[in-house]
Amino acid sequence: MDSSPAGYTVKQVAALTGILETTLRMWQRRYGVVDPVRSPGGYRLYSDADVARLRAMAALVNVGVPASVAARSVAPALKVEHAEKRFEMGRSPRPDLVGAAASLNSVSLADVLDRALKFAPLEQVLDKWLMPEMARLGQAWANDEVSVAEEHFASAGVMRALGRVYDELPDAERPEVLVGLPEGSHHQVGLMSFAVCLRRLGVGVVYLGDDVPVADWEAAAGTLQPRAAVVGVPLCSKVAKAQEVVDRLNAASPPIAVWAGGSLAPKVRRAQQLSDAVAEAADEVSTALRAGAMH
């Protein structure tokens, strides 16, 4: 094929840059770092300038620069800003999770989640809609505007929706990262959102779920031999239980890199701290895995 401007397919770009196709598409979708044209047959075609920009971004990411920062360095600022704010400039009114919770109507809840998940690239939806809506839902419960049953109803619906997205993603050849919550911790939405983002980056994720005893973390690590583990420590977690998981995994052989994420993560020692934004946190873990900079 002619490799003049707008002449490379996604497979050719992946071969030329060393970037996984899934990562390339994510960078394009989330950051607007390149803007390929469409061939008459509907295929995306990339120019020499696109290839050069992607190579530059890959070089920055491979030395530990977060993908969002690398994108701003190599892509036109206006395009990146537009890509990151696209969700905020979307439809009005925004999908209302609190209202759907108060309705206790499964059809209404499913409609809100379906509209939200199709609103914009998934990473933007999770960070700019879902996480703020979950915080708003928690505040509504604290203010007695929704009941415990209504909050649980909405959270369960969110987890089902995220679970479907997670299950539909292709799994990697080998498990690389264990993701879960320690014993006594049950708030899964943030961690499951992170697991979805990480899996969308092509990382092999094993999601253990909530309330996982330390012995089961150890058993899973011994069986699967992952390179890393991410322990969620959201509000109302038992920090001592999270610390026990971190300490046991740090002592594993072969070594396992351990990250902690969530509101109470700063209270956990000897674990690398993740960004609050779930997509950014997934970028951090994926970048470290690719670079081999695990500790």
C-alpha positions in Angstrom: 0.0 0.0 0.0 1.1 3.6 -0.6 2.5 4.9 2.6 2.2 8.6 1.6 0.2 10.9 3.9 -2.8 9.1 5.4 -1.5 5.8 4.1 -0.8 3.5 7.2 -3.3 1.1 8.6 -3.6 0.7 12.4 -1.6 -2.6 12.2 1.2 -0.9 10.3 1.3 1.9 12.8 1.5 -0.6 15.6 4.4 -2.4 13.9 6.2 0.9 13.2 5.8 2.4 16.7 5.7 -0.7 19.0 2.4 0.5 20.4 -0.3 -2.1 21.0 -3.3 -1.6 18.8 -5.6 -1.3 21.9 -3.3 1.3 23.4 -3.1 3.2 20.1 -6.9 3.4 19.9 -7.2 4.4 23.5 -4.7 7.3 23.0 -6.6 8.4 19.9 -10.0 8.2 21.6 -9.2 9.6 25.0 -6.5 12.2 24.2 -7.1 13.1 20.5 -3.4 12.7 19.9 -3.9 11.7 16.3 -6.9 12.1 13.9 -6.7 9.5 11.1 -8.8 9.8 8.0 -11.1 7.1 6.7 -10.4 5.2 3.5 -13.3 4.6 1.0 -13.6 1.2 2.7 -14.0 2.7 6.1 -10.5 1.9 7.5 -8.6 4.4 9.6 -5.4 5.6 7.8 -2.6 7.4 9.5 -0.1 9.9 8.1 3.7 10.1 8.6 3.0 13.0 11.0 0.6 10.8 13.0 3.3 8.1 13.2 5.9 10.6 14.4 3.6 12.0 17.0 2.8 8.5 18.3 6.5 7.5 18.5 7.2 10.7 20.5 4.3 9.9 22.9 5.5 6.3 23.3 9.0 7.4 24.1 7.7 9.7 26.9 5.4 7.1 28.3 8.1 4.5 28.3 10.3 6.6 30.6 7.4 7.0 33.1 5.6 10.2 31.9 1.8 9.8 32.4 0.0 9.4 29.1 -2.2 12.5 29.7 1.0 14.6 30.2 2.7 13.0 27.2 -0.3 13.7 25.0 -0.2 17.4 25.8 3.4 17.5 24.9 3.0 16.0 21.4 -0.5 16.8 20.3 -2.0 20.2 19.4 -3.2 21.7 22.7 -6.6 22.6 21.4 -7.3 19.1 20.2 -6.3 17.5 23.5 -8.3 20.0 25.5 -11.3 19.3 23.4 -10.9 15.5 23.8 -10.6 15.7 27.5 -13.6 18.1 27.9 -15.9 16.5 25.4 -18.0 14.8 28.0 -18.4 18.0 30.0 -19.8 19.7 26.8 -22.2 16.9 26.1 -26.0 16.7 26.3 -28.1 18.6 28.8 -29.3 17.5 31.3 -26.7 15.0 32.3 -27.9 11.5 33.1 -29.2 11.5 36.7 -28.1 8.5 38.8 -29.6 9.9 42.0 -33.0 10.3 40.4 -32.8 6.8 39.0 -31.8 5.5 42.5 -34.8 7.1 44.1 -37.2 5.6 41.5 -36.3 2.0 42.4 -37.1 1.4 38.7 -34.8 -1.0 37.0 -35.8 0.2 33.5 -35.1 3.9 34.5 -31.7 2.9 36.0 -30.7 0.9 33.0 -31.6 3.7 30.7 -29.6 6.3 32.7 -26.5 4.0 32.7 -26.9 3.1 29.0 -27.1 6.8 28.0 -24.2 7.7 30.2 -21.9 4.9 28.9 -22.6 6.0 25.4 -22.1 9.7 26.2 -18.4 9.9 25.4 -15.2 7.7 25.6 -15.6 5.3 28.5 -12.6 6.7 30.4 -14.2 10.2 30.4 -17.6 8.8 31.4 -16.0 7.0 34.4 -14.0 10.0 35.7 -16.3 12.9 34.7 -19.7 11.4 35.2 -19.7 8.1 37.2 -17.4 9.0 40.0 -19.0 12.4 40.7 -22.5 10.8 40.5 -21.5 8.1 43.0 -20.2 10.9 45.3 -23.5 12.8 44.8 -25.4 9.5 45.6 -23.4 9.1 48.8 -24.2 12.7 49.8 -27.9 12.2 49.0 -27.9 9.1 51.3 -26.1 11.1 54.1 -28.8 13.9 53.7 -31.6 11.3 53.9 -32.6 12.1 50.3 -32.3 8.5 49.3 -32.6 5.4 51.5 -30.1 2.7 52.0 -32.1 0.4 49.8 -32.1 3.0 47.0 -28.4 3.6 47.3 -27.7 -0.2 47.2 -30.1 -0.5 44.2 -28.2 2.0 42.2 -24.8 0.7 43.2 -25.7 -2.8 42.2 -26.9 -1.6 38.8 -23.7 0.3 38.3 -21.7 -2.8 39.1 -23.7 -5.0 36.7 -23.1 -2.4 33.9 -19.4 -2.3 34.6 -19.2 -6.0 34.9 -20.7 -6.4 31.4 -18.1 -4.0 30.0 -15.3 -5.8 31.8 -16.5 -9.3 30.6 -16.8 -8.1 27.0 -13.1 -7.0 26.9 -10.6 -9.4 25.5 -8.4 -11.0 28.2 -4.6 -10.9 28.0 -2.6 -14.1 27.6 -1.5 -14.1 31.3 -2.7 -12.5 34.5 -0.5 -9.5 35.3 -2.4 -7.6 38.0 -4.6 -8.8 40.9 -7.2 -6.1 41.8 -9.5 -6.3 44.8 -10.6 -5.0 48.2 -9.4 -6.3 51.6 -11.5 -8.0 54.2 -14.2 -5.7 55.6 -14.3 -3.4 52.5 -17.3 -3.4 50.2 -17.4 -0.3 48.0 -16.4 -1.6 44.7 -17.5 0.9 42.0 -14.3 2.9 41.9 -12.1 -0.2 41.9 -14.1 -1.9 39.3 -14.0 1.2 37.1 -10.2 1.1 37.5 -10.1 -2.6 36.5 -12.1 -1.8 33.4 -9.7 1.0 32.4 -6.7 -1.2 33.0 -8.1 -4.1 31.0 -9.0 -1.7 28.1 -5.2 -0.9 28.0 -4.5 -4.6 27.2 -3.3 -5.5 30.8 -4.2 -9.0 32.1 -6.5 -8.2 35.1 -7.9 -10.7 37.7 -10.6 -8.9 39.6 -11.0 -10.5 43.0 -13.9 -8.4 44.2 -14.7 -7.1 47.7 -14.1 -8.4 51.3 -11.2 -10.7 50.3 -9.3 -12.2 53.3 -5.6 -11.8 53.3 -5.0 -15.6 53.0 -7.0 -15.6 49.8 -4.9 -12.7 48.4 -1.8 -14.8 49.2 -3.3 -17.9 47.6 -4.3 -16.1 44.4 -0.8 -14.5 44.2 0.8 -17.9 44.7 -1.3 -19.6 42.0 -1.3 -16.8 39.4 2.2 -15.3 40.0 1.1 -11.8 38.9 3.6 -9.0 38.5 1.5 -6.5 40.5 -1.5 -6.1 42.8 -3.8 -3.2 43.4 -5.5 -3.0 46.7 -8.5 -0.7 47.0 -8.9 1.3 50.2 -12.1 3.4 49.8 -13.8 5.2 52.6 -15.1 2.9 55.4 -12.3 0.4 54.7 -10.4 -1.3 57.5 -6.9 0.2 57.0 -5.3 -2.4 59.2 -6.7 -5.2 56.9 -5.4 -3.4 53.8 -2.0 -3.0 55.4 -1.9 -6.7 56.2 -2.6 -7.5 52.5 0.1 -5.1 51.4 2.7 -6.5 53.8 2.0 -10.1 52.9 2.2 -9.3 49.1 5.4 -7.3 49.6 6.9 -10.4 51.2 5.9 -12.7 48.3 8.4 -14.5 46.2 8.8 -13.7 43.4 8.3 -10.1 44.3 4.9 -8.4 43.6 4.6 -4.6 43.1 1.8 -3.3 45.2 -0.3 -0.2 44.6 -3.0 1.2 46.8 -5.9 3.4 45.6 -8.9 5.0 47.2 -9.7 7.7 49.8 -7.8 5.9 52.6 -4.8 4.8 50.5 -2.4 7.4 51.9 -2.8 5.7 55.3 -1.3 2.5 53.9 2.4 2.1 54.1 4.8 0.4 51.7 2.5 0.6 48.8 2.7 2.9 45.8 -0.1 5.5 45.7 -2.4 5.7 42.7 -4.0 8.8 41.3 -7.5 9.6 42.3 -8.7 9.5 38.7 -9.4 5.9 37.7 -8.2 6.3 34.1 -5.1 8.1 35.2 -4.4 5.4 37.8 -4.8 2.7 35.1 -2.3 4.6 32.9 0.2 4.6 35.8 0.0 0.9 36.3 0.1 0.1 32.6 3.1 2.4 32.0 5.0 0.8 34.9 4.3 -2.7 33.6 5.5 -1.8 30.1 8.6 -0.1 31.4 9.4 -2.8 34.0 9.6 0.0 36.7 7.7 -2.0 39.2 9.2 -0.7 42.5 
